[in-house]
């Protein structure tokens, strides 16, 4: 066996018979084996801690526990929402963790090695450094290796590098783990195993945990952070006020009235936390994911449902994404003056040959074999010289050559003045792959085969064209994105001219693809190139990731599609990663969405679902944030004015459930095609804060007025509950406009339920509701009327604000659409 060098220049000295059992045991003992287990994405404890042991859960569960200890379980219903949030959040992340932990690039069931002079099959994890790997067609390379013997060995590295053509491997060449042997056979010495192997380095980086970017979740988290700063001082303010109302700290403690003071404080604090909004968002995501699953779209992370509704740049890989990853026969173009009646039989032989590559196999259908030809001498195809030659024992005498025109005939294949060049040049300009079938009257001899040279007198007979199968739904889907103002970038490891031709076929105007080997190293300069060009070829996996990062640095929200391992890092980095189900396990595991049937036409469905979630949650958020605003305002006003809080926690459960929680569930799931506009939180707060302030002031004035009229405590609380319930129903109606039949049913049902709670004895007893009396009734009616009028004014100005934001967004989208065209 010839000695070879690894990538560090070390001479490989593994004997032809392979390692001995003792040498294998030695390498196993010192950790030089191929077994690879990277750290899991996140530990189970980390996930539980992140979803359960949070600041707000601590506050809520503490309040929940205090009420249980005090025997006031009726006022502790708010704890159920916190439990639901924790369960749904943990489930969501455990699901993402499970997908990442299943990540395995090396899915070959067995590896073939030579040890002690014998060929054996072992699990890939038992391969050790310096093992002699035996590679044959169909094998997956289990570890990074250096080829030491080759017989027409060809390896497909497309899943790793994006290059669609198989690569010839000679002694001294490297074979990367995860690549596939497509032709020939050979021996290779393992040089990098386990965590150091190329495929496992990809897996290790791809496994780094990150949740998908979600404006909804980010905005809600921001509100929760704001409340975290406010809840402590406001809580102390409210507690002090309630203790003072009870007669002072000392008196309240001695008389036992501190219990009610604590309950009132808990009512104020828990009302400030929009726990239901977190729960409702999770439910909307989950329902959206379930609906998409019915359309053959797997959602790996629930917030990804909204992701595609926000993107403004989508990066597409060519092979396996725009195309089906397969090549197909296009046409045969006879050359003037060339007449070889046996050409069809020769093409049939090439198509049915045992070592036929993907291109040759395309000839099987158009050129079926009638009478098999028997080869006498044969030079197999090589991706280095890009031709093969064969002489037959009978019929079809002489030598037949099939290969790349420029590699067989040199400049004559590119000279438009020559007959061959006049045919090949315009065909190649369309991006189609061209091969030439040529013939020589001289048969191959043994010297020709050994030297891999052509006999003299070779003349062209036919030009054959092949093209990649473009996905039938690709053009329609890209047209949809163009109409939506989404820029498209095609990035591929293939030839730039071929990529550009495919791009033109699916409707993207690109005269010539940009060769990624010329991409600048500076990130700012790279971003400039990306703004000027739409199609890129010869892109490496690392460059794909850099392209995504550069676009993000320019403020773009980026989606990345692909199917190969070479796409995994870019898909992981992108704001929205989309994988084809036919792709590598690594790519599918790190993607946010997986198209189970590989059809691009589902992406508009995903966009529509994302828009529905965003638009509906924006409407729902205004309900919850209005509650947070008025609860915070009430706590501050009642704390400063030293007034007794006008609600029991159980009474707030009425308004939470009937004016916010239950109707929000239905509103969050209703059809809504409103287009996404950035600024969700700002728009929501622009209504919620003024509306909440108005409600807080109204309840404060009612409380002061009721105290002046001498209304007792139970009647005052009942009146406050009525005001908040009726005003809450009105806020629900205002935010539901335009009111449809379904919305009328939801609002009507909530109003009927509200009446039932205030009239059914069992309910009134549980919620401690009484007849507020005639005096309070007039005061309640006046406060409700004035509050509703003020909320209508707020909504009027809010709608004008939103309309202005939508108009500005449409101007930006028009500019984006113009860039695509």
C-alpha positions in Angstrom: 0.0 0.0 0.0 1.3 3.5 -0.9 2.0 5.8 2.0 -0.1 8.9 2.2 -0.1 12.0 4.3 -2.9 13.3 6.5 -3.8 17.1 6.6 -1.0 17.8 9.1 1.6 16.1 7.0 1.9 13.0 9.1 2.7 9.9 7.2 0.0 7.2 7.4 1.6 3.9 8.2 -1.5 1.7 8.8 -0.5 -1.7 7.2 -2.5 -3.2 4.3 -4.0 -5.7 6.7 -5.3 -3.0 9.0 -4.8 -2.7 12.8 -4.4 -5.6 15.1 -6.8 -6.4 17.9 -4.3 -5.1 20.4 -3.9 -1.8 18.6 -7.6 -1.4 18.4 -7.9 -2.1 22.2 -5.2 0.5 22.9 -7.0 3.2 20.9 -10.3 2.4 22.6 -8.7 2.7 26.0 -7.1 6.1 25.4 -10.3 7.6 23.9 -9.4 7.6 20.2 -12.7 6.0 19.1 -15.5 7.3 17.0 -18.1 7.2 19.7 -19.5 10.7 19.9 -21.9 12.1 22.4 -21.9 15.9 22.6 -23.5 17.8 25.5 -27.2 17.8 25.2 -28.9 21.0 24.0 -30.2 21.9 27.5 -30.5 19.7 30.6 -33.9 18.8 31.9 -33.2 20.8 35.1 -32.3 23.9 33.1 -35.6 23.8 31.2 -37.6 23.3 34.3 -35.7 26.0 36.1 -36.3 28.5 33.2 -40.0 27.8 33.0 -40.9 27.2 36.7 -38.5 29.1 38.8 -39.0 32.6 37.4 -39.5 35.8 39.2 -43.2 36.1 38.4 -43.9 32.4 39.1 -42.2 33.0 42.4 -44.5 36.0 43.2 -47.6 34.1 41.9 -46.9 30.8 43.7 -46.0 32.7 46.9 -49.3 34.6 46.8 -51.1 31.3 46.0 -49.5 29.6 48.9 -50.2 32.4 51.3 -53.9 32.3 50.4 -54.0 28.5 50.9 -52.4 28.9 54.3 -54.9 31.6 55.3 -57.7 29.3 54.2 -58.8 31.5 51.3 -58.6 29.0 48.5 -61.5 30.7 46.8 -59.2 33.7 46.1 -56.3 31.6 44.8 -57.8 30.7 41.4 -55.2 32.8 39.6 -52.6 30.2 40.4 -54.0 27.9 37.8 -52.8 30.2 35.0 -49.3 30.1 36.4 -49.3 26.3 36.5 -50.6 26.2 32.9 -47.9 28.6 31.7 -45.1 26.5 33.3 -46.4 23.3 31.9 -46.9 24.6 28.3 -43.5 26.4 28.3 -41.7 23.3 29.6 -43.4 21.0 27.1 -42.4 23.3 24.3 -38.7 23.3 25.2 -38.6 19.6 26.0 -40.0 19.0 22.5 -37.2 21.2 21.0 -34.6 19.5 23.1 -35.8 16.0 22.0 -35.4 17.0 18.3 -31.9 18.4 18.9 -30.8 15.3 20.9 -31.8 13.1 18.1 -29.4 14.9 15.8 -27.2 12.4 14.1 -25.3 13.1 10.9 -23.7 9.6 10.8 -26.7 7.4 10.2 -24.9 4.5 8.5 -25.9 1.3 10.3 -22.5 -0.4 9.8 -18.9 0.5 9.0 -16.6 -1.7 7.0 -12.9 -2.0 8.2 -10.0 -4.3 7.7 -8.4 -5.6 10.9 -5.9 -8.4 11.3 -6.0 -8.9 7.6 -9.7 -9.6 7.5 -12.6 -7.4 6.4 -15.2 -7.0 9.2 -18.4 -4.9 9.7 -18.7 -2.9 13.0 -20.9 -0.1 14.3 -19.5 3.3 13.3 -19.0 4.2 16.9 -16.3 1.4 17.2 -14.1 2.8 14.5 -10.8 4.0 15.9 -8.0 6.3 14.8 -5.8 4.7 12.1 -8.4 2.1 11.3 -8.3 1.0 7.6 -11.8 1.8 6.2 -13.0 -0.2 3.3 -15.2 2.0 1.1 -17.7 0.8 -1.5 -20.5 2.3 -3.5 -23.4 3.1 -1.1 -21.3 3.4 2.0 -21.3 6.4 4.3 -17.8 7.5 5.4 -17.9 7.0 9.2 -14.9 9.2 10.1 -12.6 11.7 8.5 -10.1 9.7 6.5 -7.3 9.9 4.0 -7.6 7.7 0.9 -4.7 5.3 0.5 -6.1 3.1 -2.4 -8.6 3.9 -5.0 -10.4 2.2 -7.9 -12.5 4.8 -9.7 -13.6 6.0 -6.2 -16.1 8.8 -6.3 -17.7 10.4 -3.2 -20.7 12.7 -3.0 -20.1 15.5 -0.5 -23.1 17.6 -1.4 -24.7 17.2 2.0 -21.6 18.7 3.5 -20.3 21.2 0.9 -23.3 21.9 -1.3 -21.3 20.8 -4.4 -23.7 18.7 -6.4 -21.1 16.8 -8.5 -19.4 13.7 -7.1 -15.7 14.1 -6.4 -13.0 11.7 -7.6 -10.8 10.5 -4.7 -7.2 9.5 -5.3 -4.6 8.3 -2.8 -3.8 11.2 -0.5 -7.2 12.9 -0.9 -9.4 13.4 2.1 -12.8 11.7 2.6 -15.0 13.6 5.0 -17.3 11.9 7.5 -20.9 11.9 6.5 -20.2 11.8 2.8 -21.5 9.0 0.5 -19.5 6.7 -1.8 -21.4 6.8 -5.1 -19.0 4.9 -7.4 -15.9 2.7 -7.3 -14.2 1.5 -4.2 -11.1 2.2 -2.1 -9.3 2.1 1.2 -8.9 5.0 3.6 -7.2 5.5 6.9 -9.2 7.2 9.7 -7.4 10.3 10.8 -10.1 12.2 12.8 -12.7 10.4 14.8 -15.4 11.2 17.4 -15.8 14.9 18.2 -13.0 15.9 15.9 -14.7 14.5 12.8 -16.1 17.0 10.3 -19.7 15.9 10.5 -19.7 15.8 14.3 -18.2 19.3 14.5 -21.2 20.5 12.5 -23.5 18.6 14.8 -21.9 20.1 17.9 -22.3 23.6 16.7 -25.8 23.0 15.5 -26.8 21.6 18.8 -26.3 24.9 20.6 -29.7 25.7 22.0 -31.5 28.8 21.0 -35.2 29.5 20.9 -36.7 31.0 17.7 -37.0 34.8 17.6 -40.5 35.9 18.4 -41.7 39.4 18.6 -44.8 38.4 20.5 -42.8 36.5 23.1 -40.1 39.2 23.3 -42.6 42.0 23.7 -44.5 40.1 26.5 -41.2 39.4 28.2 -40.4 43.1 28.1 -43.7 43.9 29.8 -43.0 41.3 32.4 -39.5 42.9 33.1 -41.1 46.3 33.5 -43.6 44.9 35.9 -40.8 43.2 37.8 -39.3 46.6 38.7 -42.7 48.0 39.7 -44.3 45.1 41.6 -42.0 45.3 44.7 -42.4 49.0 45.6 -46.1 49.1 44.6 -46.7 45.9 46.7 -45.2 47.6 49.7 -47.3 50.8 49.0 -50.5 48.8 48.8 -49.8 46.6 51.9 -49.0 49.7 53.9 -52.3 51.3 52.8 -54.3 48.2 53.6 -52.8 47.9 57.1 -53.4 51.6 57.7 -57.0 51.2 56.7 -57.3 48.2 59.1 -56.2 50.6 62.0 -52.4 50.6 61.7 -49.8 47.9 61.7 -50.0 47.2 65.4 -53.8 47.2 65.6 -54.2 45.2 62.5 -51.9 42.5 63.8 -53.6 42.3 67.2 -57.2 42.3 65.8 -56.5 39.8 63.0 -57.6 42.3 60.3 -54.1 41.9 58.8 -55.5 38.8 57.0 -57.9 40.9 54.9 -55.1 43.4 54.3 -52.8 40.7 52.9 -55.7 39.3 50.7 -56.3 42.8 49.3 -52.6 43.3 48.6 -52.4 39.9 46.8 -55.5 40.9 44.8 -53.7 44.1 43.7 -50.4 42.4 42.8 -51.7 39.4 40.9 -54.0 41.7 38.8 -50.9 43.5 37.6 -49.3 40.4 36.1 -50.6 39.5 32.6 -50.3 35.8 33.1 -53.2 35.0 30.9 -51.5 36.7 28.0 -48.5 34.3 28.2 -50.9 31.4 28.3 -53.0 32.7 25.5 -50.0 33.2 23.2 -48.8 29.7 23.9 -52.2 28.3 23.1 -52.4 30.3 19.9 -49.0 29.0 18.9 -50.0 25.4 19.7 -53.2 25.6 17.7 -51.4 27.2 14.8 -48.8 24.4 14.9 -51.5 21.7 14.9 -53.2 23.3 11.9 -49.9 23.4 10.0 -49.2 19.8 10.8 -52.4 19.0 9.0 -50.8 20.7 6.0 -47.6 18.7 6.2 -45.6 21.4 8.0 -43.9 20.3 11.2 -43.3 23.1 13.7 -40.2 22.2 15.9 -40.8 25.3 18.1 -44.2 26.8 18.7 -43.2 30.5 18.3 -42.0 29.7 14.8 -45.6 29.9 13.7 -45.3 33.7 13.6 -41.8 33.7 12.2 -42.5 33.7 8.4 -45.0 36.5 8.8 -42.1 38.7 9.9 -39.3 37.9 7.4 -38.2 40.3 4.8 -35.4 38.3 3.2 -35.5 34.6 2.4 -32.3 32.7 1.5 -32.8 29.6 -0.6 -30.5 26.7 -1.3 -30.7 25.4 -4.8 -30.2 21.7 -4.6 -33.1 20.0 -2.8 -34.9 23.3 -2.3 -35.5 25.0 -5.6 -34.7 21.8 -7.3 -35.7 18.2 -6.3 -32.0 17.4 -6.0 -32.1 15.1 -9.1 -31.0 15.6 -12.7 -33.1 14.6 -15.7 -32.5 14.1 -19.4 -33.4 17.1 -21.5 -32.7 16.4 -25.2 -30.2 15.0 -27.7 -28.9 17.4 -30.3 -27.4 15.7 -33.4 -24.5 17.4 -35.1 -24.5 18.1 -38.8 -22.7 15.5 -40.8 -22.5 13.0 -37.9 -24.4 9.8 -38.6 -23.8 6.9 -36.2 -26.6 4.4 -36.2 -25.3 2.7 -33.1 -25.4 5.8 -30.9 -28.7 5.0 -29.3 -27.5 1.5 -28.3 -24.3 3.0 -26.8 -26.3 5.5 -24.8 -28.5 2.7 -23.6 -25.4 0.9 -22.4 -24.2 4.0 -20.6 -27.5 4.3 -18.8 -27.7 0.7 -17.7 -24.0 0.3 -16.8 -23.5 -1.1 -13.2 -21.4 2.0 -12.2 -23.6 4.5 -14.0 -23.6 7.8 -12.1 -26.7 10.0 -11.6 -26.3 11.7 -15.0 -25.8 8.4 -16.9 -28.9 6.9 -15.2 -31.0 9.6 -16.8 -30.5 7.9 -20.1 -32.3 4.7 -19.1 -35.8 5.8 -20.0 -35.1 7.6 -23.3 -32.6 4.9 -24.5 -33.8 1.5 -23.3 -31.6 -1.5 -23.9 -32.8 -3.9 -26.7 -29.7 -5.9 -27.3 -27.1 -5.6 -24.5 -23.5 -4.6 -25.6 -20.5 -6.3 -24.1 -17.6 -3.9 -23.3 -14.1 -5.1 -24.2 -12.2 -2.2 -22.6 -13.5 0.6 -20.4 -12.2 3.8 -18.8 -14.6 4.7 -16.1 -15.9 8.3 -15.7 -13.8 10.6 -13.5 -15.0 14.0 -12.2 -11.4 15.1 -12.6 -11.1 14.5 -16.4 -14.9 14.5 -16.9 -15.2 11.8 -19.5 -15.4 8.0 -19.9 -14.6 5.8 -22.9 -15.6 2.2 -23.9 -14.9 -0.2 -26.7 -17.3 -3.1 -27.3 -16.5 -6.7 -28.2 -19.0 -6.7 -31.0 -21.4 -4.2 -32.7 -20.7 -0.5 -32.2 -17.1 -1.0 -33.1 -14.3 1.5 -32.3 -14.3 3.7 -29.2 -17.2 5.6 -27.8 -16.5 8.6 -25.5 -19.0 10.5 -23.4 -18.0 13.5 -21.3 -17.9 17.3 -21.0 -17.4 18.9 -24.4 -14.6 21.2 -23.3 -12.7 18.3 -21.7 -12.9 16.0 -24.7 -12.5 18.6 -27.5 -10.9 21.6 -25.8 -11.4 25.0 -27.3 -13.5 23.6 -30.2 -16.3 23.1 -27.7 -16.5 26.8 -26.8 -15.7 28.3 -30.3 -19.0 29.4 -31.9 -17.3 29.2 -35.3 -16.9 25.4 -34.9 -19.9 23.1 -35.4 -19.6 21.7 -31.9 -19.1 25.1 -30.3 -22.0 26.5 -32.2 -24.3 23.9 -30.6 -22.8 23.7 -27.1 -22.4 27.4 -26.4 -26.0 28.5 -26.5 -27.1 25.4 -24.7 -24.6 26.0 -21.9 -25.7 29.6 -21.6 -29.2 28.4 -20.5 -27.6 26.6 -17.5 -28.3 23.2 -18.8 -25.5 20.6 -18.3 -24.0 19.5 -21.6 -22.3 16.3 -22.5 -21.0 15.1 -25.8 -21.1 11.6 -27.3 -18.1 11.1 -29.6 -16.7 8.2 -31.6 -13.3 7.0 -32.8 -12.8 4.3 -35.4 -9.8 3.1 -33.3 -10.6 0.8 -30.4 -9.0 1.2 -26.9 -6.0 -0.9 -26.1 -4.5 -1.8 -22.7 -2.1 1.1 -22.8 -4.9 3.5 -23.4 -6.8 2.1 -20.4 -3.8 2.2 -18.1 -2.9 5.8 -19.1 -6.5 6.9 -19.2 -6.1 8.5 -22.6 -8.3 8.7 -25.7 -7.5 7.1 -29.0 -6.9 9.3 -32.0 -9.6 10.5 -34.4 -12.4 11.2 -31.9 -15.2 13.1 -33.6 -18.5 14.4 -32.0 -21.7 12.7 -32.7 -24.4 14.1 -30.3 -24.7 16.8 -27.8 -26.7 15.7 -24.8 -28.4 18.2 -22.4 -29.5 17.6 -18.9 -31.3 19.8 -16.4 -32.1 19.6 -12.7 -35.7 19.0 -11.8 -37.1 22.3 -10.6 -39.8 21.9 -7.9 -43.1 22.6 -9.7 -44.3 24.9 -6.8 -41.0 26.9 -6.5 -41.9 29.6 -9.1 -45.4 30.2 -7.7 -44.1 30.4 -4.1 -41.3 32.8 -5.0 -43.8 35.0 -6.9 -45.9 35.1 -3.7 -43.0 36.3 -1.7 -42.2 38.9 -4.3 -45.8 40.2 -4.0 -45.3 40.4 -0.2 -42.2 42.5 -0.5 -39.8 39.8 0.6 -36.4 39.8 -1.0 -34.9 36.5 -2.2 -31.3 35.3 -2.2 -30.3 32.0 -3.8 -27.1 30.7 -2.3 -25.7 27.4 -3.4 -22.5 25.4 -3.4 -22.9 24.7 -7.2 -21.6 26.5 -10.2 -22.8 30.2 -10.2 -23.9 30.0 -13.9 -26.0 26.9 -13.2 -27.5 28.5 -10.1 -28.4 31.6 -12.1 -30.1 29.6 -14.8 -32.2 27.8 -12.2 -33.0 31.1 -10.6 -34.2 32.5 -13.9 -36.3 29.4 -14.4 -38.2 30.1 -11.2 -38.7 33.7 -12.0 -35.7 35.5 -10.5 -33.9 37.8 -12.9 -30.2 37.1 -12.7 -27.9 37.4 -15.7 -25.0 35.8 -13.9 -24.5 34.3 -10.5 -21.9 35.8 -8.1 -19.0 33.5 -7.4 -18.8 33.2 -3.6 -15.0 32.7 -3.8 -14.9 36.4 -4.5 -16.9 37.4 -1.5 -15.1 40.0 0.8 -14.0 39.0 4.2 -15.2 42.3 5.7 -18.8 41.9 7.0 -19.8 45.4 5.9 -18.5 44.9 2.4 -20.2 41.5 2.4 -23.5 43.1 3.3 -23.1 45.6 0.4 -22.6 42.7 -2.0 -25.7 41.0 -0.7 -27.7 44.1 -1.3 -26.5 44.2 -4.9 -26.7 40.6 -6.0 -29.5 37.9 -5.6 -27.8 34.7 -6.8 -24.6 33.2 -5.4 -22.7 30.0 -6.3 -19.7 28.1 -4.9 -20.8 29.1 -1.4 -19.3 27.2 1.5 -21.2 26.2 4.6 -19.3 28.8 6.7 -20.1 31.5 4.1 -23.8 30.6 4.2 -23.8 31.3 7.9 -21.9 34.6 7.3 -24.4 35.6 4.7 -27.3 35.2 7.1 -25.4 37.1 9.9 -24.6 39.9 7.4 -28.2 40.3 6.4 -29.3 40.3 10.0 -26.7 43.0 10.8 -28.5 45.2 8.2 -31.7 44.9 10.1 -33.3 42.1 8.0 -35.4 39.3 9.4 -34.0 36.3 7.6 -35.4 32.9 6.6 -33.1 30.2 5.3 -34.2 27.0 3.6 -32.2 23.9 2.7 -31.8 20.2 3.1 -28.1 19.4 3.3 -25.8 19.2 6.3 -24.0 22.2 4.7 -27.2 24.2 5.3 -27.5 23.3 9.0 -25.4 26.1 10.5 -27.1 28.8 8.3 -30.6 27.4 9.1 -29.7 27.4 12.8 -28.5 31.0 12.7 -31.4 32.4 10.6 -34.4 33.9 12.3 -36.5 31.2 10.6 -34.9 28.0 9.5 -36.9 25.8 7.1 -35.9 22.2 6.1 -37.1 19.7 3.6 -38.1 16.3 5.1 -35.9 14.7 2.5 -32.9 16.4 4.0 -30.3 15.4 6.5 -31.2 14.6 10.1 -29.1 17.5 11.3 -30.8 20.0 9.1 -34.3 18.9 10.1 -33.4 18.9 13.8 -32.2 22.5 13.9 -34.8 23.9 11.6 -37.8 25.7 13.1 -40.1 24.3 10.4 -39.9 21.1 8.3 -41.8 20.7 5.1 -42.8 17.0 5.5 -43.6 16.5 1.8 -41.0 19.0 0.6 -43.5 21.2 -1.1 -42.8 25.0 -1.2 -46.4 25.7 -1.8 -47.1 25.2 1.9 -45.0 28.3 2.8 -47.9 30.8 2.0 -50.0 28.7 4.4 -47.4 29.2 7.0 -47.3 32.9 6.4 -51.1 33.1 6.6 -51.1 31.2 9.9 -48.4 33.4 11.3 -50.3 36.5 10.4 -53.4 35.2 12.1 -51.5 34.5 15.3 -49.8 38.0 15.3 -52.9 40.0 14.4 -55.1 38.1 16.9 -52.6 38.1 19.7 -52.1 41.9 19.2 -55.9 42.3 19.7 -55.9 40.0 22.7 -52.8 41.7 24.2 -54.7 45.0 24.3 -57.2 43.3 26.6 -54.6 41.9 28.9 -52.4 44.9 28.9 -55.4 47.2 29.6 -56.0 45.0 32.7 -52.3 45.4 33.7 -52.5 49.1 33.2 -55.7 49.6 35.3 -54.5 47.2 38.0 -51.2 49.1 38.3 -53.0 52.4 38.4 -55.5 51.2 41.0 -52.7 49.9 43.2 -50.8 53.2 43.0 -53.9 55.4 43.5 -55.3 53.3 46.4 -51.9 53.1 48.0 -51.3 56.8 47.9 -54.9 57.7 49.0 -54.8 55.0 51.7 -58.0 53.4 50.5 -59.1 49.8 51.0 -58.7 47.8 47.7 -62.2 47.5 46.2 -62.0 43.9 45.1 -61.4 40.4 46.5 -59.1 38.2 44.3 -62.1 35.9 43.5 -64.1 38.9 42.3 -61.3 39.9 39.9 -61.5 36.3 38.6 -64.9 37.2 37.2 -63.6 40.1 35.1 -60.5 38.2 34.2 -62.5 35.2 32.9 -65.5 36.8 31.3 -64.1 40.0 29.8 -60.5 38.8 29.0 -59.6 35.2 29.4 -62.4 33.2 27.8 -63.2 35.6 25.0 -59.5 36.1 24.3 -59.2 32.3 23.7 -61.8 32.6 20.9 -60.4 35.9 19.5 -56.9 34.4 19.3 -58.1 31.6 17.0 -60.4 33.4 14.6 -59.4 34.0 10.9 -57.4 37.2 10.5 -55.4 38.0 7.3 -54.1 41.4 8.5 -50.5 41.9 7.3 -47.7 42.0 9.8 -46.5 45.4 10.8 -43.5 45.8 13.2 -44.2 47.6 16.5 -46.7 45.2 18.1 -46.0 46.3 21.7 -46.0 50.0 20.9 -49.4 49.8 19.2 -50.9 47.6 22.0 -49.6 49.9 24.8 -50.9 53.0 22.9 -54.4 51.8 23.6 -53.9 49.8 26.9 -52.2 52.5 28.9 -54.7 55.4 28.4 -57.6 53.0 28.6 -56.2 51.5 31.8 -55.6 54.9 33.3 -59.2 55.9 32.6 -60.6 52.7 34.2 -58.3 53.1 37.3 -59.4 56.7 37.7 -63.1 55.8 37.2 -62.9 53.1 39.9 -61.1 55.4 42.3 -63.7 58.1 41.8 -66.4 55.6 42.3 -64.8 54.4 45.6 -64.5 57.9 46.9 -68.1 58.7 45.9 -69.4 55.5 47.5 -67.5 56.3 50.7 -69.1 59.8 50.8 -72.6 58.2 50.3 -71.9 55.8 53.2 -72.1 52.6 51.1 -70.8 49.6 53.0 -67.9 47.5 52.1 -69.6 44.5 50.4 -71.9 46.9 48.3 -68.8 48.9 47.3 -66.9 45.8 46.2 -70.0 44.6 44.3 -70.4 47.9 42.6 -66.7 48.0 41.6 -67.0 44.5 40.2 -70.1 45.5 38.1 -68.3 48.6 36.8 -65.2 46.6 35.8 -67.2 43.8 34.3 -69.4 46.1 32.1 -66.5 48.3 31.1 -64.5 45.2 30.4 -67.2 43.8 28.1 -67.3 47.2 26.3 -63.5 47.1 25.8 -63.9 43.6 24.5 -66.5 44.9 22.0 -64.4 47.9 20.9 -61.3 45.7 20.2 -63.4 43.1 18.4 -64.5 45.5 15.7 -65.5 44.9 13.0 -68.0 42.7 14.8 -68.8 39.5 13.0 -71.5 36.9 13.8 -69.0 34.7 15.6 -67.8 37.7 17.7 -71.4 38.7 18.5 -71.9 35.1 19.8 -68.8 35.3 22.0 -69.5 38.7 23.4 -73.2 37.8 24.0 -72.3 34.6 25.7 -69.9 36.5 28.1 -72.6 39.0 28.9 -75.2 36.3 29.6 -72.6 34.5 31.9 -72.0 37.8 33.7 -75.7 38.2 34.4 -75.9 34.7 35.6 -73.0 35.2 38.1 -74.8 38.3 39.5 -78.2 36.5 39.8 -77.6 32.8 40.7 -77.5 32.5 44.5 -74.7 29.9 44.5 -72.5 32.2 42.4 -73.3 35.4 44.4 -72.5 33.6 47.6 -69.1 32.2 46.3 -68.0 35.6 44.9 -69.5 37.6 47.8 -71.7 39.7 45.6 -74.7 41.7 47.1 -77.3 44.1 45.9 -75.4 47.4 45.7 -78.5 49.5 46.6 -80.3 52.3 44.8 -77.8 55.1 45.6 -74.8 53.0 44.5 -76.8 52.0 41.3 -77.0 55.6 40.1 -73.3 56.1 40.9 -72.4 52.9 39.0 -74.4 53.9 36.0 -72.9 57.4 35.8 -69.3 56.0 36.2 -69.9 53.3 33.5 -71.3 55.8 31.0 -68.5 58.3 31.4 -65.8 55.6 31.3 -67.3 54.0 28.1 -67.3 57.5 26.4 -63.7 58.1 27.4 -62.6 54.7 26.1 -64.4 55.4 22.7 -62.3 58.6 22.4 -59.1 56.6 23.2 -60.0 54.0 20.5 -60.7 56.8 18.0 -57.2 58.2 18.3 -55.6 54.8 18.6 -57.1 53.7 15.2 -55.7 56.8 13.6 -52.3 56.0 15.1 -52.4 52.4 13.8 -53.6 53.5 10.3 -50.6 55.8 10.1 -48.2 52.9 11.0 -49.9 50.7 8.4 -49.5 53.3 5.7 -45.8 53.8 6.5 -45.3 50.0 6.3 -47.0 49.7 3.0 -44.6 52.3 1.5 -41.7 50.2 2.8 -43.2 47.0 1.3 -43.6 48.7 -2.1 -40.0 49.7 -2.1 -39.0 46.1 -1.2 -41.1 44.7 -3.9 -39.5 47.0 -6.4 -36.1 45.7 -5.4 -37.2 42.1 -6.1 -38.5 43.0 -9.5 
